Amino acid sequence: MLGRTNAGKSTLLNRLIGQKVAITSRKPQTTRFSINAVYEEERGQIVFTDTPGVFEKSPDLLAKKVGLKPKETLKEGVNVAVYVVDHTRYRDVEENRTLGMVRKLDVPKILVFNKWDIKKPSFYEELRFMEEEFDTTLFISALKGHNLNLLLEEVFKYLPEVSSKLVDTSQMVTPLLNVDSKLYIEEIIREKAFHSLGQELPYTLTVTASEITERENGTLYIRADIVTNEERYKKMIIGSDGKKIKQIGLTARKELETARNQKVYIELKVVVNRHWMETF
């Protein structure tokens, strides 16, 4: 799945899989790496890959590295390309770059106009020319789940038939192929940090879990660092009287308790590391 930033790819993946596998926010660069997840039913299996959104500029090292991920993923080989377009946003350089990537693919291509439940603003008339270049065009709402059955039908139609399962899901705890428990926990905390901080903080933070252990009483204990590259951001993340970091920990704990069906305790600390993006 390809698309510009905030086109709704991660929301779409979560809806298709039926559970949360990718973090979401309204900010660009939320998805920093490709996420592979397995959808399975009586018709067969689909391995969906959610790629980071294509954005116009790379203002820092992190953005440059994230910007390479979609191209790297395409080199790994795909059977079907799903191009997700947000019709409520004006076509710009990001859209043109994404379309350029899709044009180079010699596979069946599905054009998906997302957020179709939103009527205004709409730039569909300026975007509809793309329909001629795709095998199928669909109009969906990932957020509300509209027409996702049609998308699955089209994907299955273009996938090759194989004699056995691609992935043995019987031993899998989650549908994720390339995200372990540690990374999943780190991503949930990072998502909650984005939601809690709003527009106050640039994308200069990451999360590193240093301890994930299950205590004798069944509680999952998590110790994690929220890492930022500037000392001045540390106070913003902590907040007045520690309110921000408490809010981040609380919302992350609630989601993890629901997902894991067990009691969770999270201890968070803010760490300044000016060079963390170099090792991303």
ChimeraX attribute file (.defattr): number of C-alpha atoms within 10 A of each C-alpha:
attribute: neighborCount
match mode: 1-to-1
recipient: residues
	/A:1	23
	/A:2	25
	/A:3	28
	/A:4	26
	/A:5	23
	/A:6	24
	/A:7	26
	/A:8	23
	/A:9	29
	/A:10	26
	/A:11	22
	/A:12	23
	/A:13	23
	/A:14	19
	/A:15	18
	/A:16	20
	/A:17	17
	/A:18	11
	/A:19	12
	/A:20	17
	/A:21	23
	/A:22	24
	/A:23	17
	/A:24	23
	/A:25	17
	/A:26	13
	/A:27	15
	/A:28	18
	/A:29	20
	/A:30	22
	/A:31	23
	/A:32	18
	/A:33	20
	/A:34	21
	/A:35	21
	/A:36	18
	/A:37	23
	/A:38	19
	/A:39	17
	/A:40	15
	/A:41	7
	/A:42	5
	/A:43	8
	/A:44	14
	/A:45	18
	/A:46	19
	/A:47	18
	/A:48	22
	/A:49	24
	/A:50	26
	/A:51	26
	/A:52	29
	/A:53	30
	/A:54	28
	/A:55	22
	/A:56	15
	/A:57	11
	/A:58	12
	/A:59	8
	/A:60	11
	/A:61	12
	/A:62	18
	/A:63	18
	/A:64	13
	/A:65	15
	/A:66	22
	/A:67	22
	/A:68	13
	/A:69	17
	/A:70	22
	/A:71	14
	/A:72	12
	/A:73	17
	/A:74	18
	/A:75	9
	/A:76	7
	/A:77	10
	/A:78	17
	/A:79	14
	/A:80	21
	/A:81	22
	/A:82	24
	/A:83	22
	/A:84	25
	/A:85	27
	/A:86	25
	/A:87	25
	/A:88	18
	/A:89	16
	/A:90	14
	/A:91	15
	/A:92	11
	/A:93	14
	/A:94	17
	/A:95	22
	/A:96	14
	/A:97	16
	/A:98	22
	/A:99	19
	/A:100	11
	/A:101	15
	/A:102	20
	/A:103	13
	/A:104	9
	/A:105	16
	/A:106	11
	/A:107	15
	/A:108	18
	/A:109	22
	/A:110	23
	/A:111	23
	/A:112	24
	/A:113	22
	/A:114	24
	/A:115	23
	/A:116	22
	/A:117	13
	/A:118	11
	/A:119	10
	/A:120	10
	/A:121	10
	/A:122	16
	/A:123	15
	/A:124	17
	/A:125	8
	/A:126	11
	/A:127	17
	/A:128	13
	/A:129	9
	/A:130	11
	/A:131	14
	/A:132	10
	/A:133	14
	/A:134	17
	/A:135	13
	/A:136	16
	/A:137	20
	/A:138	17
	/A:139	20
	/A:140	22
	/A:141	21
	/A:142	24
	/A:143	15
	/A:144	14
	/A:145	14
	/A:146	16
	/A:147	14
	/A:148	18
	/A:149	11
	/A:150	12
	/A:151	21
	/A:152	13
	/A:153	11
	/A:154	20
	/A:155	18
	/A:156	15
	/A:157	12
	/A:158	16
	/A:159	15
	/A:160	8
	/A:161	9
	/A:162	9
	/A:163	5
	/A:164	9
	/A:165	11
	/A:166	12
	/A:167	15
	/A:168	9
	/A:169	16
	/A:170	6
	/A:171	7
	/A:172	10
	/A:173	9
	/A:174	15
	/A:175	20
	/A:176	21
	/A:177	16
	/A:178	12
	/A:179	18
	/A:180	11
	/A:181	12
	/A:182	14
	/A:183	14
	/A:184	17
	/A:185	22
	/A:186	19
	/A:187	24
	/A:188	22
	/A:189	30
	/A:190	22
	/A:191	22
	/A:192	23
	/A:193	24
	/A:194	22
	/A:195	17
	/A:196	18
	/A:197	18
	/A:198	13
	/A:199	10
	/A:200	10
	/A:201	16
	/A:202	12
	/A:203	16
	/A:204	16
	/A:205	23
	/A:206	20
	/A:207	23
	/A:208	19
	/A:209	17
	/A:210	10
	/A:211	13
	/A:212	16
	/A:213	11
	/A:214	15
	/A:215	9
	/A:216	7
	/A:217	7
	/A:218	11
	/A:219	14
	/A:220	19
	/A:221	16
	/A:222	20
	/A:223	15
	/A:224	22
	/A:225	18
	/A:226	22
	/A:227	22
	/A:228	25
	/A:229	18
	/A:230	14
	/A:231	13
	/A:232	10
	/A:233	20
	/A:234	19
	/A:235	14
	/A:236	15
	/A:237	26
	/A:238	20
	/A:239	15
	/A:240	10
	/A:241	9
	/A:242	12
	/A:243	12
	/A:244	18
	/A:245	24
	/A:246	18
	/A:247	18
	/A:248	24
	/A:249	19
	/A:250	16
	/A:251	18
	/A:252	23
	/A:253	23
	/A:254	13
	/A:255	16
	/A:256	20
	/A:257	16
	/A:258	11
	/A:259	11
	/A:260	10
	/A:261	9
	/A:262	12
	/A:263	16
	/A:264	20
	/A:265	19
	/A:266	19
	/A:267	15
	/A:268	20
	/A:269	14
	/A:270	19
	/A:271	20
	/A:272	17
	/A:273	13
	/A:274	13
	/A:275	11
	/A:276	15
	/A:277	17
	/A:278	9
	/A:279	6
	/A:280	11
